Structure formats: structure tokens, C-alpha cells
Amino acid sequence: MPIWAFSAEQEARPQPINKRLPLIYPDMEPFEYLEHTADVKFRARGRSLEEVFENAALAMMTSMIDPSTVRLEETWPVETESESLEALLYQWLSELLFLFDVELAVFSKFDVALEEAEGRWKLSGRVGGERVDPERHLFETEVKAVTLHQFEIKKEDGEGEGEVWTAQVVLDV
Amino acid sequence: MLNKVDDYIFEVPMDHQKGMLVPGRIFISEKLLAQVEPGTIDQVANVATLPGIVDYSMAMPDAHLGYGFPIGGVAAFREDGGVISPGGVGFDINCGVRMLRTDLGANDVAPMISNLVEDLFHDVPSGVGAKGRLRVSEHELDEAFTRGAAWAVEAGFGVPEDLEHCEENGRLAGAKTDQVSLKARKRGRPQLGTLGSGNHFLEIQRVDKIFDERLAEQFGLFEGQITVMIHCGSRGAGHQICTDHLQVLSGAVRKYGIELPDKQLACAPLGTPEADNYFGAMAAAANYAWANRQIISAWTREVFERYFADARLDLVYDVAHNVAKVEEHNVDGSKERLYVHRKGATRAFGPGRPEIPAAYRDVGQPVIIPGSMGTPSYVLCGSRGAMKLTFGSACHGAGRIMSRTQAKKTYAGTEVKDGLTRRGIKVMATSPKMLAEEAPEVYKPSGEVVDVVHHLDIARKVARVVPLGVSKG
């Protein structure tokens, strides 16, 4: 029995990007992989900063394992804060790799809340997934770390349809 | 545009990019250069903008696109005015390779190859998220961070002679465990004594060609001999240490007003607390990696002894290929202490250097170049050209030419395994899918890469070894 559950407040938040975005941008995916010879490079998108953080996490996990093979059996809290948004995204993704390594768990659901106060950014998040089962979990690759190479978060004009955030990340694999 | 300096030396001119303090130099053949991505050349140029860089920003013939430094990148920095950067070391600190030589011939081992590979696969944990067989205490973990392979030998993994045959004797001085975060310790403790995944491997090999009889004899190698190669690094501990300090050094870049073309080149001026702390933490990770390879060697010996009671597996040499170290080199005719960064490059000291073990000092250090899965590996001998041209550095492998995504589109893991089996190579891997991205065809032919360093007298070809059995993550 999955124990993943949202609080009422979280339920009230907008649906994940992959359910919502196609209405406005039919071609837009939550993330895409870009060509890199040795490592994994991706660009994640979101209609809000929270979504771009969540989709970046999904992009990173998807490079390791097919998320449809991950059951939602447990959740783990993630709390981090930083002086910049970029550093916060780097910490959030790095924290997931740390959890993966020490909990031996894989994740397929990500929930992020962001807050800015007095020049500092704060992230309170949760990730849902399960412990690695070697019988069911076939890894595509192992991500060693999140690099800062060509790392950027950008806000783009959504051509009258609101703003779109993108995050570009290179992972060391 | 690159300027051709020599048949095997191409220069990245200072006007390639704004802010270059020295030109770049790529040691490569024209044929291999055609496969180098423009982004790799930009990365060579990026490194050339770092303060205190000496002579050139260099790349070895296996150069390919990385993050920060290119893979195959070498750069040295002055102690006075220079910097240290995790972008020149990478996340897998002291990823490296060691070779053990046996006194067994291929004919003795061939009938047992399946058993040996199965036992190695079972006895040396590998794969994503593998937990070690070891349960080390917090104190033992500190020892591994501080004393590396020396601790492992004392703990019963191997013999003192092994240490003589490791770069830095398997222990980089100056490790600071107070700069290793709790997170790095948490990742490091259960993973000590694990191979990891990706391109890491444990391979049983046969010496199939000797290029230089005299040097081969010095290294204890002969045709038909069985050797074992272990390729792995500092695992999650090293990844976390780099992750933690990259953030600190990003702050240092702002604090000391350094302008960077790439955030991964975050660095700190040598002599500052940020630089000292990164060096101390990096040394701890390097030591962890040496302890790791030492422990895996001991388990490898146990497996061989199961089938060949009197088998001897002596360490030829252990080299690091992701590390920054303090070394003395000739700069404009005088000796200077430099911080040499090697990112996907191997130290290749020529004859006479005091760092080389006595057994090899007259000829130069062994330089071990692992091939990709299923392709030959090479043993070279560091030579005088390296001391003149590359701060005593050579290539580290074959060099990737096809991305992982493309590799998976092109090859299926099972096909790759079948192909190797047909060639008589026994392969065991925890994740068959991951075999596709390591298919032999996604790398440059390693023979062409080592030919370049041989021609430049950076490192001379000694022996070629071919795989018989591979255990992978």
C-alpha cells in the first residue's frame, strides 16, 4: 500500500507540468536531454520555479532508471537553503544523489516548495520512491554528481502565455 | 583554428578566447584530432584563463568533452599566484587503475576463466548502490582517509611491497578529515571495498604483445602472462567531497574576485584557507580510493588462490588519473614547486625521479592505460619527453567518441555481451543495460592514442594486454 500522500495544501497546488503544460505548449516536455559526449546534459522546464526544480529532479532520476518502474512506497524530506537560486538547485539535486547513495532508494515523485527571505532561498521538499530492488530496477547509468558546467536557470517569456523557467544541468556519470 | 607545432602537437592560440594567459597545447595526431569536439578545444582554452597557469593548458590524445577541464586535461599552477580547482580533478577523485602480474600463463588460466570471473563478480561488490563486504568503524574510515593503502595493508589487505608500487605509496600527504563532511562519511563508510559502476571494472587479461623486451622484464611482464587490472575510484565519498567543496570554492571565486568562463572551474588562490581545505579533503578522497583498490586487490588474490594455491599476484603499479598534486618541475630552466592537475591523465615520470619506486627508477614509471571493455590495455613507461612537454603526464585511456545516449540507441546491452562472448571474453555485469554505453565502439581505438605518446617520447610502449574476463558494475 503506497504511503505517498499530499497534504491538502499540496493537493491544491497546480498539477505537475506534464499534465498541464501540453494545453498551452503542445510540444513542450518537462525536460529534454541534450547531446554531450561523456556525460548527461538536460534542460528542464516549468511554469514556476517549483516545477522546474521538480522536473530537473525527474530528468536526473530518469537518466538513471525508468521512473515507471519505481513504486511510491516511502517519502523522504529534503530541506536546504542557499544565497542563490542556482546554488539551491545544485544542492537540491546533489541532496537527491546523497539520499540515493545512503538510503539505496530510487525516486519518481518530487514535491518542492520555495521561499525567499532576506536574500536567502529556502527549499522544503519531499521525494517519493522506494528502496532499490535489484530484481526490478535496471539502471541505465549511475550519476556521480551534479556539475556546475554550463549550469543555468533562466526565465523565458512564454509569448503571452505566462513565464517559463528553464534549468540546464550537466551530470557527471 | 589550431596551429600545428609538430606532427603530434597542436596549439590553441591565445586569441581563441578572451582572457587566455597561456596558449593551449593538444598532444594528438591529425586523425584523432578530427574526432575532438569543438567544445573540448574551448575547454582547453577555458583552463588557460586560470590565474598562475604555467606554460600551457594541455590535453592528451584521448581528450574529449568534460566539465570544467576537458577529460585528458593537464595544467600546472605556480604556488605563488596560482590556484587549485576541483574542475581539474573531477568528482571521482583518484579514479585510477592498478595492474597485478601473476606467475600464471594463459594456458593454466583459460579452463578456469568462468569460475574466476564468477568468483570475482561475487566477492568484489559492484554496481549501482553496491554495499561493501566490509563493515568499517568510524575510526577505520578516518584511517582510510588519512593513510590510504598504508592503512589497508596494516588492516590485512595486502603486503607492504604493494605500497612501494603505488603512486605516492598509496597515501597522499596532507589529508584533512575535518574537511570531510558527515555526508561524505555516510556515503564512504558502506562503500569501502566496492568497484562501483560505469566504466569501472575488474579484468583478467593476457599479455599478448611485448613492444620492449628490456622494459617488460623490468616490469616483470612476459608474453602469454596473466595479469589483472582494477579500475575504480573514491566512490560516493569522493563525489560528495567534490560536491561540498565546489560550493565553497564558488564562494571563493566571488570573494577573491576571480573571473571564470565556466562555473565548474571554481577555484581558490593557493595559500588561502579555501584552497588548503579543498586540497586536504581531496587528499582524503584520494587516500580512500587507494585503500579501496588495495582492499579489492586482496580479495582478487583470495579468488586466484582458490584455484591456484601457489599463485603470486604482485602489484606492477597503481596510478591515479583524477588528482591534483604538488610536484617539482623545470620551469624556464629552474626547479619550481607546482600544483599539477590531471583530469583523466596519468602521471608518467621519466627515469631518475625520486618518486618512482627503486625497482623502476632507472627506466621510468609504469604508465597503465586501461582500454575500454573488450579492447586491449597498454603498459607504457614514463619517459623524458613527458618531463619536457607535459609536466610528466600521459593519456589515461581510450577517450570517448560516442555519447551514452547515442550508444544506447545504437547498441543493446545483450548484443554487446554476446559480441564479447563470441570473442571468448567472459563478461559479468550487474546491469546489462549499462553494457551498451560502454560498448567497445564508443571509444577511440586505444592503440592510436598510445602511439601518440610513444612518438612524442612521453611514454614508451612496453606491453599490450587483452581481456579474457571482465567483472563490471
Boltz contact constraints between the chains, C-beta under 6 A:
constraints:
  - contact:
      token1: [A, 35]
      token2: [B, 403]
      max_distance: 6.0
  - contact:
      token1: [A, 37]
      token2: [B, 64]
      max_distance: 6.0
  - contact:
      token1: [A, 37]
      token2: [B, 65]
      max_distance: 6.0
  - contact:
      token1: [A, 37]
      token2: [B, 400]
      max_distance: 6.0
  - contact:
      token1: [A, 37]
      token2: [B, 403]
      max_distance: 6.0
  - contact:
      token1: [A, 38]
      token2: [B, 64]
      max_distance: 6.0
  - contact:
      token1: [A, 38]
      token2: [B, 65]
      max_distance: 6.0
  - contact:
      token1: [A, 38]
      token2: [B, 400]
      max_distance: 6.0
  - contact:
      token1: [A, 94]
      token2: [B, 243]
      max_distance: 6.0
  - contact:
      token1: [A, 98]
      token2: [B, 183]
      max_distance: 6.0
  - contact:
      token1: [A, 101]
      token2: [B, 187]
      max_distance: 6.0
  - contact:
      token1: [A, 101]
      token2: [B, 236]
      max_distance: 6.0
  - contact:
      token1: [A, 102]
      token2: [B, 186]
      max_distance: 6.0
  - contact:
      token1: [A, 102]
      token2: [B, 187]
      max_distance: 6.0
  - contact:
      token1: [A, 104]
      token2: [B, 129]
      max_distance: 6.0
  - contact:
      token1: [A, 132]
      token2: [B, 129]
      max_distance: 6.0
  - contact:
      token1: [A, 138]
      token2: [B, 431]
      max_distance: 6.0
  - contact:
      token1: [A, 138]
      token2: [B, 433]
      max_distance: 6.0
  - contact:
      token1: [A, 139]
      token2: [B, 128]
      max_distance: 6.0
  - contact:
      token1: [A, 139]
      token2: [B, 431]
      max_distance: 6.0
  - contact:
      token1: [A, 140]
      token2: [B, 433]
      max_distance: 6.0
  - contact:
      token1: [A, 142]
      token2: [B, 128]
      max_distance: 6.0
  - contact:
      token1: [A, 142]
      token2: [B, 197]
      max_distance: 6.0
  - contact:
      token1: [A, 142]
      token2: [B, 198]
      max_distance: 6.0
  - contact:
      token1: [A, 144]
      token2: [B, 91]
      max_distance: 6.0
  - contact:
      token1: [A, 144]
      token2: [B, 92]
      max_distance: 6.0
  - contact:
      token1: [A, 144]
      token2: [B, 239]
      max_distance: 6.0
  - contact:
      token1: [A, 145]
      token2: [B, 91]
      max_distance: 6.0
  - contact:
      token1: [A, 145]
      token2: [B, 239]
      max_distance: 6.0
  - contact:
      token1: [A, 145]
      token2: [B, 243]
      max_distance: 6.0
  - contact:
      token1: [A, 147]
      token2: [B, 67]
      max_distance: 6.0
  - contact:
      token1: [A, 147]
      token2: [B, 264]
      max_distance: 6.0
  - contact:
      token1: [A, 148]
      token2: [B, 263]
      max_distance: 6.0
  - contact:
      token1: [A, 148]
      token2: [B, 264]
      max_distance: 6.0
  - contact:
      token1: [A, 149]
      token2: [B, 67]
      max_distance: 6.0
  - contact:
      token1: [A, 149]
      token2: [B, 68]
      max_distance: 6.0
  - contact:
      token1: [A, 149]
      token2: [B, 262]
      max_distance: 6.0
  - contact:
      token1: [A, 149]
      token2: [B, 264]
      max_distance: 6.0
  - contact:
      token1: [A, 151]
      token2: [B, 263]
      max_distance: 6.0
  - contact:
      token1: [A, 170]
      token2: [B, 67]
      max_distance: 6.0
  - contact:
      token1: [A, 172]
      token2: [B, 91]
      max_distance: 6.0
